[in-house]
Amino acid sequence: MLKKLLTILLCLSLSLSYISISPNTGVEFFRPEITYAAEDASGTCGTSLTWTFVASTGRLTISGTGAMTNYIYSDSTPWYSFNSSITKLTLNSGMTSISNNAFVNCSNITGTLTIPSGVTSIGSFAFANCSGFTGSLTIPSGVTSIGSSAFQECEGFASLTIPSSVTSIGSYAFAGCIGLKGSLTIPSGITSISEATFMGCEGFTGALTIPSSVKSIGEFAFGACDGLASITVPDSVTSITGQFVFTVSSSSALVINCHYGSAADTFIKKYNSKRCNNLYDATISGVSSKTHTGSAITQPSLVLTAKTYANPSGVAITKDTDYTVSYSNNTNVGTATVTVTGTGNYSGTLSRTFSITAAPSPSPTVGTPGNISYSSLQWGSTLTAPSNPTGGTRTRWEY
């Protein structure tokens, strides 16, 4: 009995040694702590696919045609026992799928990753925790699905390209890819952005526009994407799960562009109203150039038209109820600015400039020469000289 108990405790301790929690996503990975001595090896990994490993170079090569064997568990791949010795990976053309768990925890692989153009699917955890990859991660055109956690914790990739052929991306697919930078484009065929798909991708920058094909967004989908300037959520999104979908640090400038009355508008006002911008595509009309008067100049004909969930083509909204108006540099000749700021149901700001031009100088009326009194002459007066019937020398007057 004692021997059996010790055996159970030993097995439990070994299994626990495989568990590691990611600091970027908080998701558990199974990471082997036992390293086996590697030697040249080979075998099959699909009906018509083979693999070879050369110990002296650390290179694992997959060759042949067709689909890869589906590895249900992380420890079921043929190279699992020496995956820490794999430092280079070559995937030859001809393969059509990369299976679940194919290269999970092969964290010592370095260099760029080239996925063959014939691949149509990338399985769950296929490259999870392959943190040594660098360069651009380009998903080839033809891939239609990317599994859950497929590239989770691949911290070394610098940029990401997802082709329009992709219609499904699983949860946590790119979570913790903290090295990704530049813009993010989501394919127009995607209908759902799953839980934590891009969580922790803090290096993405610029404006992200979610395509109108998307109907739902899962919890933590863009959590900690601090570098993004804006995320535009279309009216097609009718379901947003959880309260941390767009949660970022307080120092992030992220704003959520949406239309008043949409699911995104309701969501962001509830959980982080200061980041809501439902005037992002509103239009200002009725602003025109003005002539200098010496006083502050306004734009009384200004009209603000906002697109809403109920009126996607736009509707004129009400000054002082839905927005306020302010001005700067609107007294002197030059360029003035009018700014509208949402209030009540609306939020966000828009600005337009207009010109203030100098008033034209008055033109004096000059009569014929003669005697004239200047004692009461004022600016803008008309000078009328008495008649000079006998002729004489004309005099030019200036004032």
C-alpha positions in Angstrom: 0.0 0.0 0.0 2.8 2.4 0.9 4.6 1.6 -2.3 1.5 2.4 -4.3 1.0 5.7 -2.5 4.6 6.7 -3.2 4.2 5.8 -6.8 1.1 8.0 -7.0 2.8 10.9 -5.3 5.8 10.6 -7.6 3.6 10.6 -10.7 1.8 13.7 -9.3 5.0 15.6 -8.7 6.3 14.8 -12.2 3.0 16.0 -13.8 3.1 19.2 -11.8 6.6 19.9 -12.9 5.2 20.2 -16.5 2.9 23.1 -15.6 4.1 26.7 -16.1 2.0 29.8 -16.0 2.6 32.5 -18.6 3.4 35.9 -17.2 1.8 37.6 -20.3 -1.5 35.7 -20.4 -1.9 33.7 -17.2 -2.5 30.6 -19.2 -0.9 27.3 -18.3 1.5 25.5 -20.5 2.9 22.1 -20.1 6.7 22.5 -20.4 8.9 19.4 -19.9 11.8 19.8 -17.5 13.4 16.5 -18.5 15.9 16.8 -21.4 16.8 13.7 -23.3 20.0 13.3 -25.1 19.3 13.9 -28.8 20.5 11.9 -31.7 19.7 11.6 -35.4 16.2 10.3 -35.8 13.4 10.1 -38.4 9.9 8.7 -38.8 6.4 9.5 -40.2 4.1 12.3 -39.1 1.3 11.7 -41.6 0.1 9.3 -44.3 2.6 10.7 -46.8 4.6 13.0 -44.5 8.0 12.2 -42.9 10.2 13.9 -40.4 14.0 13.9 -39.9 16.1 15.3 -37.1 19.8 16.0 -37.4 21.3 16.3 -34.0 24.5 18.1 -35.1 22.5 21.0 -36.5 19.4 20.8 -34.4 17.2 20.9 -37.5 13.9 19.2 -37.7 12.6 18.8 -41.3 9.0 17.9 -42.3 8.7 16.6 -45.9 6.2 14.9 -48.2 2.6 15.6 -49.0 -0.8 15.8 -47.4 -2.1 16.4 -43.9 -0.1 16.0 -40.7 -1.1 13.5 -38.1 -3.3 15.2 -35.5 -1.5 15.1 -32.1 -4.2 15.4 -29.5 -1.7 15.8 -26.6 1.4 17.9 -26.3 3.5 14.9 -25.5 2.3 12.8 -28.4 4.5 14.1 -31.2 7.4 11.9 -32.3 10.0 14.6 -31.4 8.5 15.4 -28.0 11.3 13.7 -26.0 14.0 16.0 -27.6 12.0 19.1 -28.5 14.4 21.3 -26.4 17.2 20.2 -28.8 15.4 21.4 -31.9 16.9 24.8 -32.9 15.8 25.0 -36.6 12.6 24.0 -38.3 12.0 23.4 -42.0 8.5 22.8 -43.3 8.8 21.7 -47.0 6.1 22.4 -49.5 3.6 19.7 -50.1 2.1 19.5 -46.6 -1.5 20.7 -46.3 -1.9 21.1 -42.5 0.0 21.7 -39.3 -1.6 19.7 -36.6 -2.6 20.4 -33.1 0.4 20.6 -30.7 2.8 20.0 -33.6 5.7 22.1 -32.2 4.3 23.3 -28.8 7.1 24.3 -26.4 9.9 24.1 -29.0 11.1 27.3 -27.5 14.7 26.9 -28.7 13.9 27.1 -32.4 15.3 30.4 -33.7 15.1 32.3 -36.9 12.2 32.9 -39.2 9.2 30.7 -39.7 8.2 29.9 -43.2 4.8 28.1 -43.6 4.4 26.4 -47.0 1.8 27.9 -49.3 -0.2 24.7 -49.6 -1.1 24.7 -45.9 -4.8 25.3 -45.3 -5.1 24.9 -41.5 -2.9 25.5 -38.5 -4.0 23.5 -35.4 -4.4 24.5 -31.8 -1.1 25.0 -29.9 0.7 24.3 -33.2 3.6 26.8 -32.3 2.6 27.8 -28.8 5.6 29.0 -26.7 7.9 28.9 -29.7 9.4 32.1 -28.3 12.6 32.0 -30.3 11.1 32.8 -33.7 12.0 36.2 -35.1 11.1 38.3 -38.1 7.7 38.5 -39.7 4.9 36.0 -39.2 3.2 35.7 -42.5 0.2 33.3 -42.7 0.1 32.1 -46.3 -2.9 32.8 -48.5 -5.0 29.6 -48.6 -5.0 29.1 -44.8 -8.6 29.2 -43.7 -8.4 28.4 -40.0 -6.0 29.2 -37.2 -6.5 27.1 -34.0 -6.7 28.2 -30.4 -3.4 29.2 -28.9 -1.7 28.4 -32.3 1.0 31.1 -31.8 0.5 32.0 -28.1 3.6 33.3 -26.4 5.5 33.5 -29.6 7.2 36.7 -28.3 9.9 37.1 -31.0 7.7 37.8 -34.0 7.9 41.4 -35.1 4.9 41.7 -37.4 1.8 39.7 -38.4 0.1 39.3 -41.7 -3.3 37.4 -41.8 -4.6 36.8 -45.4 -8.2 37.3 -46.5 -8.6 33.5 -46.9 -8.7 33.1 -43.1 -12.3 32.7 -41.8 -11.7 31.3 -38.3 -9.2 32.3 -35.6 -9.4 30.4 -32.2 -9.1 31.8 -28.7 -5.7 32.9 -27.5 -4.4 32.4 -31.1 -1.9 35.3 -30.8 -2.1 36.0 -27.1 1.2 37.1 -25.5 2.9 37.9 -28.8 4.4 41.0 -27.2 6.9 41.5 -30.0 4.4 42.2 -32.7 4.5 45.8 -33.9 2.9 47.9 -36.6 -0.7 47.7 -37.8 -3.1 44.8 -37.4 -5.6 43.9 -40.1 -8.3 41.4 -39.4 -9.6 39.6 -42.6 -13.1 40.5 -43.8 -14.2 36.8 -43.7 -13.9 36.6 -39.9 -17.3 36.4 -38.2 -16.2 36.1 -34.6 -13.1 37.4 -32.6 -12.7 34.8 -29.9 -11.6 35.1 -26.3 -8.2 36.7 -25.8 -7.3 36.3 -29.5 -4.9 39.3 -29.4 -4.5 39.7 -25.6 -1.2 41.2 -24.6 -0.2 42.3 -28.1 1.0 45.6 -26.7 3.2 46.5 -29.7 0.4 46.9 -32.2 0.0 50.6 -33.2 -2.3 52.8 -35.3 -6.0 52.4 -36.0 -7.7 49.0 -36.1 -10.9 48.7 -38.0 -12.9 45.5 -37.3 -14.6 44.3 -40.5 -18.4 44.4 -40.8 -18.4 40.6 -41.1 -17.7 40.3 -37.4 -20.8 39.6 -35.2 -19.3 38.9 -31.8 -16.2 39.7 -29.7 -15.0 37.6 -26.8 -13.6 38.4 -23.4 -10.1 39.9 -23.3 -10.0 39.9 -27.1 -7.9 43.1 -27.2 -6.9 43.3 -23.5 -3.6 45.0 -22.9 -3.3 46.1 -26.6 -1.9 49.4 -25.2 -0.3 50.6 -28.3 -3.4 50.8 -30.5 -4.6 54.4 -31.0 -8.2 53.3 -31.9 -10.4 50.3 -32.5 -13.4 50.9 -34.7 -16.3 48.5 -34.0 -18.9 48.2 -36.7 -22.7 48.0 -36.1 -22.6 44.4 -37.2 -21.2 43.5 -33.8 -24.2 42.6 -31.6 -22.5 40.5 -28.9 -19.5 41.5 -26.7 -18.7 39.1 -23.9 -17.3 40.1 -20.5 -16.1 43.5 -19.2 -12.4 43.3 -20.1 -12.6 43.1 -23.9 -10.8 46.4 -24.4 -9.1 46.8 -21.1 -5.8 48.6 -21.3 -3.5 50.4 -18.9 -4.4 53.9 -17.7 -1.6 55.4 -19.8 -2.9 54.0 -23.1 -4.5 56.5 -25.5 -6.9 53.9 -26.9 -10.3 55.0 -28.0 -13.2 52.9 -29.2 -14.9 54.3 -32.3 -18.6 53.2 -32.6 -22.0 54.6 -33.4 -24.5 55.8 -30.8 -26.9 53.0 -29.9 -24.7 50.2 -31.1 -23.7 47.2 -28.9 -20.1 48.7 -28.7 -21.5 52.1 -27.6 -23.5 50.5 -24.8 -20.6 48.3 -23.8 -17.9 50.9 -23.6 -20.1 53.5 -21.9 -20.8 50.9 -19.2 -17.2 49.8 -18.5 -14.9 52.7 -19.7 -16.9 55.6 -21.0 -13.9 57.9 -21.3 -12.6 55.8 -24.2 -15.9 56.0 -26.2 -15.9 58.1 -29.4 -19.3 57.8 -31.1 -18.7 61.0 -33.2 -15.6 59.6 -34.9 -17.2 59.7 -38.4 -19.6 62.6 -37.8 -19.5 65.5 -40.3 -19.5 69.3 -39.8 -21.2 71.5 -42.4 -22.1 75.2 -42.5 -18.6 76.5 -41.7 -17.4 79.3 -44.0 -14.8 82.0 -44.3 -15.6 85.3 -42.5 -14.5 88.9 -42.7 -12.6 90.5 -39.8 -14.8 92.7 -37.6 -12.6 93.3 -34.6 -14.9 91.0 -32.4 -14.9 87.2 -31.9 -16.4 85.5 -34.9 -18.6 82.4 -34.7 -20.3 80.0 -37.1 -24.1 80.3 -36.6 -24.9 78.0 -39.5 -22.9 75.1 -38.2 -24.6 71.7 -38.4 -23.3 68.5 -36.9 -24.5 65.2 -38.6 -23.8 62.0 -36.7 -24.2 58.4 -37.9 -26.1 56.3 -35.4 -27.1 52.6 -35.1 -30.7 53.7 -35.8 -29.7 56.1 -38.6 -26.6 54.8 -40.3 -26.7 57.4 -43.0 -26.6 60.2 -40.5 -28.9 62.6 -38.6 -28.4 66.2 -37.5 -28.0 66.3 -33.7 -28.8 69.2 -31.4 -26.4 71.8 -30.2 -26.1 72.1 -26.4 -28.0 68.9 -26.0 -25.8 66.5 -27.9 -22.7 68.7 -28.4 -21.1 71.9 -27.4 -19.2 74.4 -29.6 -16.0 76.2 -28.8 -13.6 78.5 -30.8 -9.9 79.4 -30.8 -8.1 82.2 -32.6 -11.4 83.6 -33.9 -10.9 87.3 -33.4 -7.9 88.4 -35.5 -7.2 87.9 -39.2 -5.8 84.4 -39.8 -7.0 80.9 -39.3 -9.6 80.1 -36.7 -10.7 76.8 -35.3 -14.2 75.6 -34.3 -14.4 72.5 -32.1 -17.5 70.4 -31.3 -17.5 68.2 -28.2 -20.0 65.5 -27.6 -22.2 65.7 -24.5 -25.1 63.7 -23.2 -25.4 60.6 -25.4 -22.5 61.6 -27.5 -18.7 61.7 -26.9 -15.7 62.6 -28.9 -14.5 65.8 -30.5 -14.2 67.1 -34.0 -12.5 70.3 -35.3 -12.6 72.4 -38.4 -10.7 75.5 -39.4 -11.9 78.6 -41.2 -10.3 81.8 -42.5 -10.8 85.3 -41.2 -9.9 87.8 -43.9 -9.1 91.5 -43.5 -11.9 94.0 -44.2 -11.4 96.1 -47.4 -10.1 99.7 -47.0 -12.7 102.5 -47.6 -12.4 104.4 -50.9 -12.7 108.3 -50.6 -14.9 110.3 -53.0 -12.9 113.3 -54.4 -14.5 116.4 -55.8 -13.0 119.5 -57.6 -10.3 121.7 -56.1 -11.3 124.6 -53.9 -11.5 125.7 -50.3 -12.4 123.1 -47.7 -12.5 122.9 -44.0 -10.8 119.9 -42.3 -12.0 120.7 -38.8 -14.8 118.1 -38.8 -13.2 115.5 -41.1 -13.7 111.9 -39.9 -12.5 108.5 -41.2 -15.0 107.4 -43.8 -16.1 111.1 -44.6 -16.7 112.1 -48.2 -14.6 115.1 -49.3 -16.6 117.4 -51.6 -14.7 120.5 -52.8 -16.5 123.7 -53.9 -16.8 124.4 -57.6 -14.1 126.3 -59.4 -15.7 127.9 -62.4 -12.7 129.8 -63.4 -10.5 126.8 -63.6 -7.0 126.7 -62.0 -4.6 124.2 -60.7 -6.0 120.9 -59.3 -4.7 119.6 -56.1 -4.4 115.9 -55.0 -5.7 115.2 -51.5 -4.4 112.3 -49.4 -5.7 111.2 -46.0 
